[in-house]
Amino acid sequence: MNEIRLWTFQRNTGARAFYERHGFTAEEETDGADNEEKEPDVLYHWRRLPKPTLSLKPSG
């Protein structure tokens, strides 16, 4: 899995802190009009960074 998007409620500060601590970024916030609970929410996004490649070329 290289990418995850998930929703949480804006008032769920514990979940938000957890996601942000693990590299998720807030991508969108809504007023909740379109969710079942009518609760303001936030969309988080996480993307795996590509692994750096090592160059084995001799220098000089």
The 8 nearest C-alpha neighbors of each residue, nearest first, counted from 0:
[[1, 2, 3, 47, 46, 45, 4, 48],
 [2, 0, 47, 46, 3, 48, 45, 49],
 [1, 3, 46, 45, 0, 47, 4, 44],
 [4, 2, 45, 44, 46, 5, 1, 0],
 [5, 3, 44, 43, 45, 42, 2, 6],
 [6, 4, 43, 42, 3, 44, 7, 41],
 [5, 7, 42, 41, 43, 40, 8, 4],
 [8, 6, 41, 40, 9, 42, 5, 11],
 [7, 9, 40, 11, 10, 39, 41, 38],
 [8, 10, 40, 11, 41, 39, 7, 12],
 [9, 11, 8, 12, 39, 40, 7, 15],
 [12, 10, 8, 9, 13, 14, 15, 7],
 [11, 13, 15, 14, 10, 16, 9, 8],
 [12, 14, 16, 15, 11, 17, 10, 18],
 [15, 13, 17, 16, 12, 11, 18, 7],
 [14, 16, 12, 18, 17, 13, 19, 11],
 [15, 17, 19, 13, 14, 18, 20, 12],
 [18, 16, 14, 20, 15, 19, 13, 21],
 [19, 17, 21, 15, 23, 20, 16, 14],
 [18, 20, 23, 16, 22, 21, 17, 15],
 [21, 19, 17, 18, 22, 16, 23, 15],
 [22, 20, 18, 19, 23, 17, 45, 16],
 [21, 23, 19, 20, 45, 24, 18, 46],
 [24, 22, 45, 19, 18, 44, 43, 21],
 [23, 25, 44, 43, 26, 19, 22, 45],
 [26, 24, 43, 42, 27, 44, 41, 23],
 [25, 27, 42, 43, 24, 44, 28, 41],
 [26, 28, 42, 41, 25, 29, 43, 40],
 [29, 27, 41, 40, 42, 30, 26, 39],
 [30, 28, 31, 40, 39, 41, 27, 32],
 [29, 31, 39, 32, 40, 38, 28, 37],
 [32, 30, 39, 38, 37, 29, 33, 34],
 [31, 33, 37, 30, 34, 38, 29, 39],
 [34, 32, 31, 37, 35, 30, 29, 36],
 [35, 33, 37, 31, 36, 32, 38, 39],
 [34, 36, 37, 33, 38, 31, 32, 39],
 [35, 37, 38, 34, 31, 32, 33, 39],
 [38, 36, 31, 32, 34, 35, 39, 33],
 [37, 39, 31, 36, 40, 8, 30, 34],
 [40, 38, 31, 30, 29, 9, 8, 37],
 [41, 39, 8, 9, 29, 7, 28, 31],
 [40, 42, 28, 7, 6, 27, 9, 8],
 [41, 43, 6, 27, 26, 5, 25, 28],
 [44, 42, 25, 5, 24, 4, 26, 23],
 [43, 45, 4, 23, 24, 3, 26, 25],
 [46, 44, 23, 3, 2, 22, 4, 24],
 [45, 47, 2, 1, 48, 3, 44, 23],
 [48, 46, 1, 2, 49, 45, 0, 50],
 [47, 49, 46, 50, 1, 51, 45, 2],
 [50, 48, 51, 47, 52, 1, 46, 2],
 [49, 51, 48, 52, 47, 53, 1, 46],
 [52, 50, 49, 53, 48, 54, 47, 55],
 [53, 51, 50, 54, 49, 55, 56, 48],
 [52, 54, 55, 51, 56, 50, 57, 49],
 [53, 55, 56, 52, 57, 51, 58, 50],
 [54, 56, 53, 57, 58, 52, 59, 51],
 [57, 55, 54, 58, 53, 59, 52, 51],
 [56, 58, 55, 59, 54, 53, 52, 51],
 [59, 57, 56, 55, 54, 53, 52, 51],
 [58, 57, 56, 55, 54, 53, 52, 51]]
